[in-house]
Amino acid sequence: MLSNDAPLTMLDEQAIAAAELRHDPYDFAFVEHAMPERLKDAVLGDAPRIPDRGSYGLPDLRYGPNFGAVIDDLLSDRFRHLVERRFDMDLSPYPPCIVMMGNTTGNYNEGYAHPDSKHKIVTVLLGFSREWPYERGRLRVLRSEDRNDYAFEFAPEFGRMLMFRVCDHSWHGFLPQKGQRMSLQLCYVDSDWYVKREYLRHSVSAFAKSVPVLRKVLDWAPRKI
């Protein structure tokens, strides 16, 4: 994590700071434009190319300087302070972990409802899809593990951000839809050990997807990988 509190260069600090904290069905805040639209072409032009389904850890992503500047903002103390103020909590003991999704296949178990791991403290989701014209595949804030029982939903398009406090009922997910669904997840987690475990797990998965025979095995695996 960056140790300075310099102004953010890519994220819209005022928009994020102004996001309303909602409490139904759990604590969450949504930002319609967490990044200015004028940055869209530059950032997406430098975004990682992710050919397969599933999520990839930050160490396995390759990207250009404009996308890298967004990552720097997300890992900065200044952004963490914005999240802390929104949820009225101290996140300084909790290291960040970033993974990114590039595509979905439309299989039923993709987007499965889950409340997030007990190791996660706060989750931040940021859309990077150039467009999302589908009714399905929108991220849903759920009241239960039923993906149709939702309180809020949004398309995973460029600059749209959702942040929520993780708890035993912070259910979220989306209905399956095949498409280029680019979405980044930043989580503040309870230990460096968990960060290392997650990055290793995603690295192993990324390697398996690069081998045709292993990729076929993964295609039959549950969509939690």
C-alpha positions, 0 to 999 in steps of 0.5 A: 500500500502506498504510504503517502496521502497525495491527492488521487489522480484517477478516482473522483475523490469528491464523488466517493466522499459524497456517496450515501451510506445505505443500511438495507440489507447491510451497510453499502455505498454506491458511486455512479462515477468514481472515475471521470468519463473523460478517462475511460478510453485511456484507462481501458486502453491500458487495462489487462487483457483477460481471455478466460473466465474467473478472477486473476490476482493483481500480481498476475495482471499486466497493464499500462500506466493509466490503469496502473495509476488507478491501482495506485489510487486504490492502494493509497492511504488517501483512498483508504481514508475515504472508505474509513470515513464512509464506514466509520472504522479504522482499516489501517491494520488490514492489508488490501488484496486486489483481483480482477474478472475479465469475462463470464461464460453464462454458466449458471453458477457464475455470479453465485450468491455469497456474503464474502469470506470471513477474512474480508473486512470491507469489499470495494467493487469497481466496474471496467466494462466499456459497456454492459447492454444486458439485463442479466449480469448486473451486480446485485446487493441481495437480501438473501442467497436468492439472486432474485431477492435484491435491494439494488443492482448496477451494471459493471460499467466503467467507473461504477463503484460499490463498497460494503462492510462484510458481514454474515449476510452481505449477500451479493451476486449476479445472474449469469450472462456471457460477455466481457465483464470487467470488474475489479475487487479490492478487499481489506482483509485480516492478514498478510497471510490471507493476501498471499494465500489468495494471490497464490490460489489465483496464480495456480488457477491462472496457470491451469487456465493457460493449459488446454487440458486443465482448462477443460477440467476447470470448465466443469468445476464449480464457478467459485474458482 
